[in-house]
Every structure is written in structure tokens, then in C-alpha cells.
């Protein structure tokens, strides 16, 4: 983990989102915002976790 002076700061916007993440984004959009590859498989369950 980076020291506090080196860490990226995300702003919180009530009922909107945090940093580059927004409520209602798809998992693919979240992956792009975080700079990671999109999830490849989903597992079952009531929340369709990835």
C-alpha cells in the first residue's frame, strides 16, 4: 500500500458515487474505470456475483 502522500484521492458525492465509480454502472464499466480486465464469468445466487 502506498503512503498517504502517494495515494490517489477519490471524492465522494452523496447518491452519485465515489471517485470514478458511479451507482448503476455495469461491471464492465467498473472494470474500465479501475483499469482492470472485465470479469469473465458470473456465479449464481440472488446477486449474480462476479
N, CA, C and O atoms as a CHARMM CRD file, in Angstrom:
* protein
*
  200
    1    1 UNK  N      0.84600  -1.17300   0.00000 PROA 1      0.00000
    2    1 UNK  CA     0.00000   0.00000   0.00000 PROA 1      0.00000
    3    1 UNK  C      0.89000   1.23500   0.00000 PROA 1      0.00000
    4    1 UNK  O      1.90300   1.27900   0.69900 PROA 1      0.00000
    5    2 UNK  N      0.51600   2.22100  -0.77400 PROA 2      0.00000
    6    2 UNK  CA     1.30100   3.45000  -0.87700 PROA 2      0.00000
    7    2 UNK  C      1.08300   4.32200   0.35400 PROA 2      0.00000
    8    2 UNK  O      0.05700   4.22800   1.02700 PROA 2      0.00000
    9    3 UNK  N      2.05400   5.15800   0.63000 PROA 3      0.00000
   10    3 UNK  CA     1.92600   6.11500   1.72700 PROA 3      0.00000
   11    3 UNK  C      0.82200   7.11100   1.38400 PROA 3      0.00000
   12    3 UNK  O      0.50300   7.30800   0.21200 PROA 3      0.00000
   13    4 UNK  N      0.24000   7.73800   2.40000 PROA 4      0.00000
   14    4 UNK  CA    -0.87500   8.66000   2.17600 PROA 4      0.00000
   15    4 UNK  C     -0.55000   9.74900   1.15800 PROA 4      0.00000
   16    4 UNK  O     -1.41700  10.12700   0.37000 PROA 4      0.00000
   17    5 UNK  N      0.67100  10.25700   1.15900 PROA 5      0.00000
   18    5 UNK  CA     1.04100  11.29800   0.20800 PROA 5      0.00000
   19    5 UNK  C      1.07100  10.81900  -1.22700 PROA 5      0.00000
   20    5 UNK  O      1.00300  11.63700  -2.14500 PROA 5      0.00000
   21    6 UNK  N      1.17000   9.51500  -1.45100 PROA 6      0.00000
   22    6 UNK  CA     1.26500   8.94900  -2.79300 PROA 6      0.00000
   23    6 UNK  C     -0.05600   8.36400  -3.27800 PROA 6      0.00000
   24    6 UNK  O     -0.19100   8.02700  -4.45400 PROA 6      0.00000
   25    7 UNK  N     -1.01100   8.24300  -2.39700 PROA 7      0.00000
   26    7 UNK  CA    -2.26900   7.59500  -2.73800 PROA 7      0.00000
   27    7 UNK  C     -3.20600   8.53200  -3.49600 PROA 7      0.00000
   28    7 UNK  O     -3.30500   9.71700  -3.17800 PROA 7      0.00000
   29    8 UNK  N     -3.88700   7.99100  -4.49500 PROA 8      0.00000
   30    8 UNK  CA    -4.87200   8.77500  -5.22900 PROA 8      0.00000
   31    8 UNK  C     -6.05300   9.06400  -4.30800 PROA 8      0.00000
   32    8 UNK  O     -6.50300   8.18200  -3.57600 PROA 8      0.00000
   33    9 UNK  N     -6.54700  10.27800  -4.34200 PROA 9      0.00000
   34    9 UNK  CA    -7.69200  10.67100  -3.50900 PROA 9      0.00000
   35    9 UNK  C     -8.95800  10.64800  -4.34800 PROA 9      0.00000
   36    9 UNK  O     -9.02000  11.24900  -5.42000 PROA 9      0.00000
   37   10 UNK  N     -9.96000   9.95200  -3.84900 PROA 10     0.00000
   38   10 UNK  CA   -11.24000   9.91000  -4.53000 PROA 10     0.00000
   39   10 UNK  C    -12.21400  10.79400  -3.77900 PROA 10     0.00000
   40   10 UNK  O    -12.22400  10.82300  -2.54900 PROA 10     0.00000
   41   11 UNK  N    -13.03100  11.51300  -4.52700 PROA 11     0.00000
   42   11 UNK  CA   -14.06300  12.33900  -3.90900 PROA 11     0.00000
   43   11 UNK  C    -15.36000  11.55600  -3.83300 PROA 11     0.00000
   44   11 UNK  O    -15.68000  10.75800  -4.71400 PROA 11     0.00000
   45   12 UNK  N    -16.08600  11.79800  -2.77900 PROA 12     0.00000
   46   12 UNK  CA   -17.36000  11.13500  -2.54300 PROA 12     0.00000
   47   12 UNK  C    -18.47600  12.11800  -2.85600 PROA 12     0.00000
   48   12 UNK  O    -18.47100  13.24400  -2.35800 PROA 12     0.00000
   49   13 UNK  N    -19.42700  11.70300  -3.67300 PROA 13     0.00000
   50   13 UNK  CA   -20.58600  12.52300  -3.99200 PROA 13     0.00000
   51   13 UNK  C    -21.83300  11.75900  -3.54900 PROA 13     0.00000
   52   13 UNK  O    -22.19400  10.75900  -4.16900 PROA 13     0.00000
   53   14 UNK  N    -22.49200  12.21700  -2.48900 PROA 14     0.00000
   54   14 UNK  CA   -23.66700  11.50600  -1.97800 PROA 14     0.00000
   55   14 UNK  C    -24.68400  11.21100  -3.08000 PROA 14     0.00000
   56   14 UNK  O    -25.02400  12.08500  -3.87800 PROA 14     0.00000
   57   15 UNK  N    -25.15500   9.99100  -3.11100 PROA 15     0.00000
   58   15 UNK  CA   -26.15600   9.50000  -4.05500 PROA 15     0.00000
   59   15 UNK  C    -25.68700   9.54500  -5.50800 PROA 15     0.00000
   60   15 UNK  O    -26.50200   9.41700  -6.42200 PROA 15     0.00000
   61   16 UNK  N    -24.36000   9.72900  -5.73700 PROA 16     0.00000
   62   16 UNK  CA   -23.81600   9.75400  -7.09300 PROA 16     0.00000
   63   16 UNK  C    -22.76400   8.67400  -7.24500 PROA 16     0.00000
   64   16 UNK  O    -22.87600   7.81800  -8.12300 PROA 16     0.00000
   65   17 UNK  N    -21.73000   8.70400  -6.39300 PROA 17     0.00000
   66   17 UNK  CA   -20.67400   7.71500  -6.48100 PROA 17     0.00000
   67   17 UNK  C    -19.43300   8.13500  -5.72400 PROA 17     0.00000
   68   17 UNK  O    -19.44200   9.10700  -4.96900 PROA 17     0.00000
   69   18 UNK  N    -18.37100   7.38800  -5.93800 PROA 18     0.00000
   70   18 UNK  CA   -17.08800   7.63800  -5.29100 PROA 18     0.00000
   71   18 UNK  C    -16.00300   7.56700  -6.35500 PROA 18     0.00000
   72   18 UNK  O    -15.90900   6.58800  -7.09500 PROA 18     0.00000
   73   19 UNK  N    -15.18200   8.61700  -6.42700 PROA 19     0.00000
   74   19 UNK  CA   -14.11400   8.64300  -7.42000 PROA 19     0.00000
   75   19 UNK  C    -14.67900   8.41600  -8.81300 PROA 19     0.00000
   76   19 UNK  O    -15.65300   9.06200  -9.19800 PROA 19     0.00000
   77   20 UNK  N    -14.07600   7.50300  -9.57600 PROA 20     0.00000
   78   20 UNK  CA   -14.55400   7.24600 -10.93600 PROA 20     0.00000
   79   20 UNK  C    -15.76800   6.30700 -10.97800 PROA 20     0.00000
   80   20 UNK  O    -16.29500   6.03300 -12.05600 PROA 20     0.00000
   81   21 UNK  N    -16.20800   5.81900  -9.83500 PROA 21     0.00000
   82   21 UNK  CA   -17.32200   4.86600  -9.78300 PROA 21     0.00000
   83   21 UNK  C    -18.64200   5.58400  -9.54800 PROA 21     0.00000
   84   21 UNK  O    -18.73200   6.49400  -8.72400 PROA 21     0.00000
   85   22 UNK  N    -19.66100   5.16300 -10.28300 PROA 22     0.00000
   86   22 UNK  CA   -20.98900   5.75400 -10.16500 PROA 22     0.00000
   87   22 UNK  C    -22.00300   4.64600  -9.91400 PROA 22     0.00000
   88   22 UNK  O    -21.87100   3.54000 -10.43600 PROA 22     0.00000
   89   23 UNK  N    -23.01300   4.95500  -9.11000 PROA 23     0.00000
   90   23 UNK  CA   -24.07100   3.98400  -8.87800 PROA 23     0.00000
   91   23 UNK  C    -24.74500   3.64600 -10.20500 PROA 23     0.00000
   92   23 UNK  O    -24.98900   4.52800 -11.02900 PROA 23     0.00000
   93   24 UNK  N    -25.04300   2.36300 -10.40400 PROA 24     0.00000
   94   24 UNK  CA   -25.71000   1.91300 -11.61100 PROA 24     0.00000
   95   24 UNK  C    -24.77100   1.52200 -12.73800 PROA 24     0.00000
   96   24 UNK  O    -25.23400   1.10900 -13.80100 PROA 24     0.00000
   97   25 UNK  N    -23.46300   1.64100 -12.53600 PROA 25     0.00000
   98   25 UNK  CA   -22.50800   1.24800 -13.57800 PROA 25     0.00000
   99   25 UNK  C    -22.54400  -0.26700 -13.77200 PROA 25     0.00000
  100   25 UNK  O    -22.79600  -1.01500 -12.82700 PROA 25     0.00000
  101   26 UNK  N    -22.29500  -0.70600 -14.98300 PROA 26     0.00000
  102   26 UNK  CA   -22.18000  -2.13900 -15.23600 PROA 26     0.00000
  103   26 UNK  C    -20.82500  -2.62000 -14.72500 PROA 26     0.00000
  104   26 UNK  O    -19.92500  -1.81600 -14.48400 PROA 26     0.00000
  105   27 UNK  N    -20.68700  -3.91400 -14.56400 PROA 27     0.00000
  106   27 UNK  CA   -19.40300  -4.45500 -14.10700 PROA 27     0.00000
  107   27 UNK  C    -18.29900  -4.16000 -15.12200 PROA 27     0.00000
  108   27 UNK  O    -17.14600  -3.96600 -14.73900 PROA 27     0.00000
  109   28 UNK  N    -18.63900  -4.12600 -16.40000 PROA 28     0.00000
  110   28 UNK  CA   -17.64400  -3.80400 -17.42500 PROA 28     0.00000
  111   28 UNK  C    -17.19100  -2.34500 -17.29300 PROA 28     0.00000
  112   28 UNK  O    -16.00500  -2.05000 -17.44200 PROA 28     0.00000
  113   29 UNK  N    -18.12900  -1.43600 -17.01400 PROA 29     0.00000
  114   29 UNK  CA   -17.77400  -0.03500 -16.82800 PROA 29     0.00000
  115   29 UNK  C    -16.89400   0.15800 -15.59700 PROA 29     0.00000
  116   29 UNK  O    -15.96700   0.96700 -15.61400 PROA 29     0.00000
  117   30 UNK  N    -17.18200  -0.58300 -14.53200 PROA 30     0.00000
  118   30 UNK  CA   -16.37000  -0.51400 -13.31600 PROA 30     0.00000
  119   30 UNK  C    -14.95500  -0.99400 -13.61900 PROA 30     0.00000
  120   30 UNK  O    -13.98100  -0.37800 -13.18700 PROA 30     0.00000
  121   31 UNK  N    -14.84100  -2.08700 -14.35600 PROA 31     0.00000
  122   31 UNK  CA   -13.52400  -2.61800 -14.70800 PROA 31     0.00000
  123   31 UNK  C    -12.72100  -1.59200 -15.49800 PROA 31     0.00000
  124   31 UNK  O    -11.53000  -1.41200 -15.24100 PROA 31     0.00000
  125   32 UNK  N    -13.34700  -0.92500 -16.44500 PROA 32     0.00000
  126   32 UNK  CA   -12.66200   0.10000 -17.24100 PROA 32     0.00000
  127   32 UNK  C    -12.24200   1.25900 -16.34100 PROA 32     0.00000
  128   32 UNK  O    -11.11800   1.74900 -16.44900 PROA 32     0.00000
  129   33 UNK  N    -13.13000   1.70100 -15.45600 PROA 33     0.00000
  130   33 UNK  CA   -12.82000   2.82400 -14.56600 PROA 33     0.00000
  131   33 UNK  C    -11.65400   2.50100 -13.63700 PROA 33     0.00000
  132   33 UNK  O    -10.87600   3.38900 -13.28700 PROA 33     0.00000
  133   34 UNK  N    -11.52700   1.23500 -13.23500 PROA 34     0.00000
  134   34 UNK  CA   -10.45700   0.82600 -12.33800 PROA 34     0.00000
  135   34 UNK  C     -9.22100   0.35100 -13.08300 PROA 34     0.00000
  136   34 UNK  O     -8.19500   0.07500 -12.46300 PROA 34     0.00000
  137   35 UNK  N     -9.30200   0.25200 -14.39800 PROA 35     0.00000
  138   35 UNK  CA    -8.15500  -0.14600 -15.19800 PROA 35     0.00000
  139   35 UNK  C     -7.81600  -1.62100 -15.09500 PROA 35     0.00000
  140   35 UNK  O     -6.64500  -1.99600 -15.14700 PROA 35     0.00000
  141   36 UNK  N     -8.82700  -2.45500 -14.95000 PROA 36     0.00000
  142   36 UNK  CA    -8.61700  -3.90700 -14.88800 PROA 36     0.00000
  143   36 UNK  C     -9.42100  -4.55900 -15.99900 PROA 36     0.00000
  144   36 UNK  O    -10.31400  -3.94100 -16.58000 PROA 36     0.00000
  145   37 UNK  N     -9.09500  -5.81500 -16.29100 PROA 37     0.00000
  146   37 UNK  CA    -9.85700  -6.52100 -17.32200 PROA 37     0.00000
  147   37 UNK  C    -11.24000  -6.85900 -16.78100 PROA 37     0.00000
  148   37 UNK  O    -11.41600  -7.08400 -15.58400 PROA 37     0.00000
  149   38 UNK  N    -12.19600  -6.89000 -17.66500 PROA 38     0.00000
  150   38 UNK  CA   -13.57800  -7.17400 -17.27300 PROA 38     0.00000
  151   38 UNK  C    -13.69800  -8.59700 -16.73500 PROA 38     0.00000
  152   38 UNK  O    -12.98000  -9.49200 -17.18200 PROA 38     0.00000
  153   39 UNK  N    -14.60100  -8.81000 -15.77900 PROA 39     0.00000
  154   39 UNK  CA   -14.83200 -10.16100 -15.24700 PROA 39     0.00000
  155   39 UNK  C    -15.25800 -11.10500 -16.36100 PROA 39     0.00000
  156   39 UNK  O    -16.00100 -10.71300 -17.26100 PROA 39     0.00000
  157   40 UNK  N    -14.79700 -12.33600 -16.30400 PROA 40     0.00000
  158   40 UNK  CA   -15.07400 -13.29400 -17.36400 PROA 40     0.00000
  159   40 UNK  C    -16.24200 -14.22700 -17.06700 PROA 40     0.00000
  160   40 UNK  O    -16.85500 -14.75400 -17.99600 PROA 40     0.00000
  161   41 UNK  N    -16.56200 -14.44100 -15.80200 PROA 41     0.00000
  162   41 UNK  CA   -17.65600 -15.35100 -15.50700 PROA 41     0.00000
  163   41 UNK  C    -18.44800 -14.86700 -14.31600 PROA 41     0.00000
  164   41 UNK  O    -17.92500 -14.18000 -13.43900 PROA 41     0.00000
  165   42 UNK  N    -19.70700 -15.23000 -14.29500 PROA 42     0.00000
  166   42 UNK  CA   -20.56700 -14.89600 -13.18000 PROA 42     0.00000
  167   42 UNK  C    -20.89400 -16.16800 -12.41900 PROA 42     0.00000
  168   42 UNK  O    -20.97300 -17.25200 -12.99700 PROA 42     0.00000
  169   43 UNK  N    -21.08100 -16.02300 -11.12400 PROA 43     0.00000
  170   43 UNK  CA   -21.53500 -17.16100 -10.32100 PROA 43     0.00000
  171   43 UNK  C    -22.96000 -16.88900  -9.91800 PROA 43     0.00000
  172   43 UNK  O    -23.36800 -15.73600  -9.78000 PROA 43     0.00000
  173   44 UNK  N    -23.72000 -17.95200  -9.72800 PROA 44     0.00000
  174   44 UNK  CA   -25.13700 -17.82100  -9.42500 PROA 44     0.00000
  175   44 UNK  C    -25.40000 -17.19100  -8.07600 PROA 44     0.00000
  176   44 UNK  O    -24.48100 -16.77400  -7.37100 PROA 44     0.00000
  177   45 UNK  N    -26.63000 -17.13400  -7.74400 PROA 45     0.00000
  178   45 UNK  CA   -27.04300 -16.56000  -6.47900 PROA 45     0.00000
  179   45 UNK  C    -27.96300 -15.39200  -6.70200 PROA 45     0.00000
  180   45 UNK  O    -28.13800 -14.93600  -7.83200 PROA 45     0.00000
  181   46 UNK  N    -28.55400 -14.90200  -5.62900 PROA 46     0.00000
  182   46 UNK  CA   -29.53200 -13.82500  -5.78600 PROA 46     0.00000
  183   46 UNK  C    -28.93900 -12.51700  -6.27400 PROA 46     0.00000
  184   46 UNK  O    -29.67200 -11.66200  -6.77000 PROA 46     0.00000
  185   47 UNK  N    -27.62300 -12.33700  -6.14600 PROA 47     0.00000
  186   47 UNK  CA   -26.99600 -11.08300  -6.54600 PROA 47     0.00000
  187   47 UNK  C    -26.14500 -11.21700  -7.79800 PROA 47     0.00000
  188   47 UNK  O    -25.53000 -10.23900  -8.22100 PROA 47     0.00000
  189   48 UNK  N    -26.09000 -12.39000  -8.40000 PROA 48     0.00000
  190   48 UNK  CA   -25.30300 -12.64500  -9.60000 PROA 48     0.00000
  191   48 UNK  C    -23.89800 -12.07400  -9.45000 PROA 48     0.00000
  192   48 UNK  O    -23.47900 -11.22300 -10.23400 PROA 48     0.00000
  193   49 UNK  N    -23.18000 -12.54200  -8.44900 PROA 49     0.00000
  194   49 UNK  CA   -21.84400 -12.05400  -8.15700 PROA 49     0.00000
  195   49 UNK  C    -20.87500 -12.38200  -9.27300 PROA 49     0.00000
  196   49 UNK  O    -21.04500 -13.37500  -9.98000 PROA 49     0.00000
  197   50 UNK  N    -19.86500 -11.55500  -9.43200 PROA 50     0.00000
  198   50 UNK  CA   -18.86700 -11.77800 -10.46400 PROA 50     0.00000
  199   50 UNK  C    -17.50500 -11.95700  -9.84600 PROA 50     0.00000
  200   50 UNK  O    -16.52400 -12.15700 -10.56100 PROA 50     0.00000
